[in-house]
Amino acid sequence: MEFIKMQGLGNDFIFLDRFSVSDEDGTEDYPELARKLCHRQFGIGGDGLIVVLPSKVADARMRIFNSDGSEPEMCGNGIRCFARYIYDQGLIISDPMLVETGAGVLKLKLFIKEGQVQGVQVDMGEPILRADLIPVLGEGEPVVGQSIEVLGQKYLFTAVSMGNPHCVIFVEDFSALDFDRVGPAIEKHSLFPRKTNVEFIQINSPQEITMKVWERGAGPTLACGTGACASVVAAILNNKTERIVTVHLPGGDLLIEWGLDNRVYMTGPGNYVFKGEWLGL
Ligand SMILES: N[C@@H](CCC[C@H](N)C(=O)O)C(=O)O
């Protein structure tokens, strides 16, 4: 089975190109493939599996599976890699590029220099702040500064969906945080009926934040694009930043803007790692 591996700020994905094969034939078990291929020792290794599919309403359709086999609605770092891949394959019909995702059809702008994609800006759409749609068992709307208790300690969180759910927690200092225990405990907390991604945020200035993420279905990753967008929305709702913010992640930086049109714009890279053939069938 041929594959390509790509990464967006170290958030790494195995790409299966099924553009010319119908998804409807049901012969491939993507959740099972994701678990096998993403395994860091027994597989290729990755945070997720991305399947490139044809679309009736956009240039192409992206399906993403977490390394545990679950299928989230969206992936911010993945969609930038996806855009670069379909551009390089000559599969684009429209400008801006349109990609169908579980969070709707998204518009993407490619920054191209001498035929090479240098970066991608994604219109990530409007953040979802309604508790029942995130979903979170939240008080008030938006759910800002609500208390959550895990491992005997209380944290204040803001809940935002960018198609997928995020629980954003502001911290003074990462070193005081038991990240490897608190992250998974919040991911599976009963306040989040569909589980959640968890972002811990340090505010550096009104234009800069630093983020550590525990992803739903994948654990700790070097970056999360939807998480960066949700965190900037949460920071603005908490009056901590301006509307254009650089987000420092372990794998690099993203530029996020929550526009006055209520849409969130994410700009960053998408890169190739290698291509190969998987023999572990
Ligand atoms: N890393 C991604 C998000 C992938 C999905 C997430 N783990 C979920 O289950 O919602 C990103 O860059 O947005």
The ligand as a Gaussian input file, in Angstrom:
#p B3LYP/6-31G(d) Opt

LIG

0 1
 N       -4.240000      17.991000      15.084000
 C       -5.441000      18.462000      14.534000
 C       -6.725000      18.022000      15.183000
 C       -6.991000      16.537000      14.945000
 C       -8.315000      16.083000      15.509000
 C       -8.391000      16.078000      17.005000
 N       -7.482000      15.165000      17.614000
 C       -9.836000      15.735000      17.436000
 O      -10.134000      14.574000      17.774000
 O      -10.676000      16.638000      17.400000
 C       -5.396000      19.924000      14.183000
 O       -4.322000      20.372000      13.738000
 O       -6.421000      20.617000      14.240000

